[in-house]
Amino acid sequence: MKITIFGATGRMGHLLVQRALDAGHEITAYARDPGKMRITHPALSVISGHLDDDAGILGAVRDAEAVIEGVGAVSDATRRIIAAMDEVRGRRLVVVSTCSVPDPEDLPDAKFAALVRFVKTVAPTPYREVRRAAELVRTSGLDWTLVRVAKLNDGPATGHVKVGAYGHGVVGLSITRADMAAFLLDQVSDTTYLRQAPAISN
């Protein structure tokens, strides 16, 4: 499958790119600084571009069968990616999100509420941006999935991911970047969470 990844040069992005290549996918990585991409592979193309470059984003998604977007704290970039996918009639969009984004399936939970209050206080702009990005995704006409996480860590892959909504006693606070990368990649072809916002953890 041809997959375009935004946010491919971060720690989780590298894990995602490598896992996708190992699975036989053809990857286009859109990066502001292509020099930060430490992976080389015949099936990997790295496009240099900024998140406000409509033409660059359009070129990156033109042939994609799925797009994975890991820049949810920049809502304008999410808007541009959605617009580009609409223009080329793309369908599948998988977006990294956070526990700051509520969902109708969530129930009250003190520990997550405290974490969200903390984020809203110390990082109000990213808090607003990730919520705005999620709203743009939800109101798009795409086949989207918002993958919500609370905290990421650099532990090894466990192969075990809990999926659900907050407040039900299933999903915890943290997940490894490796396990999140695996879950994101699975979503490009799995429609279980189509137009849903699952929360995940280890």
N, C-alpha and C positions, 0 to 999 in steps of 0.2 A: 504494500500500500504506500502511496505517496503522502507523506505527512509533513506539514510545515510547523515548526516550533518557534514560538516567540519566548524569549527568556531562556535561551539554550545555553548561555555561557556561564550561568551561575552554578552553584554546587549541585543543586537538584537537577538543573538543566543538563549538565554533563552526564549525570547518571541516566536521565531519560533518553538522551541522544544515543548513548552507548547501548542501552537496552533495546531501543528500537532498531538500531543497526544489527545487533546480534539476532534479532527476530526476523531479519530479512527485509525490513522496510527501507524505502528510499526517502531520505530525510533532507529537507531544506531548513537550515537554521538561519534565522534573521537576527543579526547582531549589530549593535552600534560599533563594537570593536571586534572584528573577526579574529584579531590576534589572540583574544582570550579563549578561543576555541582550541582546546588541546587535543582534540580527536581528529585523526585523518582516516578517511575511508573512501573507497570508490563510490559508495552510495550516499555520501554526504556532500551537499552543496551548502556553502556558507555565503549568504548575501549580506553585504554591508549596507546598513541603513539606519535611520533614526525613526523613532516612533511617531513623528509628525510628518513623515514622508509618505504621502498617499500613493505616489507612483511606485515607490519601493515596496510598500506593503502589498499593493495590488500585484506586482510581479511575483512576490513571494508566495501568494496564495493561489495564483492563477491555475496551476495544475494540481493543487492539493486535493486529495480525497478526504482529508481530515486536517484540522488545525488544533494544536494544543497551545494555549495562551497562558503564560506565567507572569504577566505584567499587570495583574488586576488592580494594583495600587495606582495605576495611571489610567483613569477612566477614559481620557481622550484617546489613548491608544486603543482601548477596547472598542470605542465607537468607530475608529478608523478601520480596524480589523473587520468588524461586522459589516461596515459599508463595502469594503473590498470583497468580502465573501458574497455579499448580495450581488455585486456587479458581475462576478464570475459564476454566479449560481452555485456557490459552495454550500454545503449542508452541515457537516459534522464539526461542531466546535466544543472542545473540552477546555474548561477554564479553571485555573487555580484560584480559590477564594479562601476566606477565613471564617472563624467563628464570630466575627463582628457582623456577618451577614445573617440575619434571621431567616427562618423558614417556618411556614405554617405547621409543619410536623414537629417542631421543637416544643418542649415543655420547659417550665422554669427550672433553672439549675444554678445554685449559688456559686459554684466554682467557675462556671463559664461566664456568668453575669459579672463576677468580680474581675475576670480577665478582660472582658469587653470594656468595662468601666475604666480599667487601667489604660488600655490602648487608647480609648477615646480621650483620656486626660493627657497622656504624655505624647501621643502621636495623632492629634486631631485631623490633620490633613490626610494621611494614609487611611485613617478610619473612614472619613467621608468618601475618599476616592474608591475604596474597595466596595463600599455599599452602592455607590453610583454605578460602578462597573457592573456589579451584579444585576442591578435594575436594567441596565442596557441589554445585558445578555438575556434576561428573562422576558423582555418585551420584544426581542428580535423574533424573526420568523425562522430562525435556524434550528437545527436539531442539536440543542445544547445540553451540556451537563456542567453544573457548577460543583466542584469538588472542594468541600470546606474542611479546613484543618485549623487546629488551635496552635500547636507548637511543632516545629520540626527539629530533629536531632540527627547527628551524624553516625548513629549506630549502624551496625550491619543489617542487611536485609533479613527479615525473619520469615517472610512468606506468609505471614498471618496478618490480615487487615480486618478490623472491625468496622462495620458500615451501619449507619443508622441516622438518627436525629439526636440533637442534644436534649438532655433531660430525661432520657429513658433508661439510664443506667447501663448503656451498651458501649457508647463511644467515650474514650478517655481523652486526656489532654495532649498526648504527644504521639508522633509517628516518625519513623526514620525516613530520611529523604529517599533512600533506596526503595522502601516499600511504597512510598507515595508515587515515585516514578513508575513503578510497576502498575499501580492502580490506574494512573493517568493513561498509560499506554493501552491497558485493557479496554478503556472506555471508547477508544476510537472505533472498535468493531462490536462492542457490547451495548445493546440498547436497554439493558435493565434499568438504568437510571436516566433514560431519555427525558429531557425537560424536567429534571429533578435536581436537588441540591444536597446530595448525600454528604454527611459528615463522616470522616474516617479517622482511625487511630490504630495503634497497636494494642 
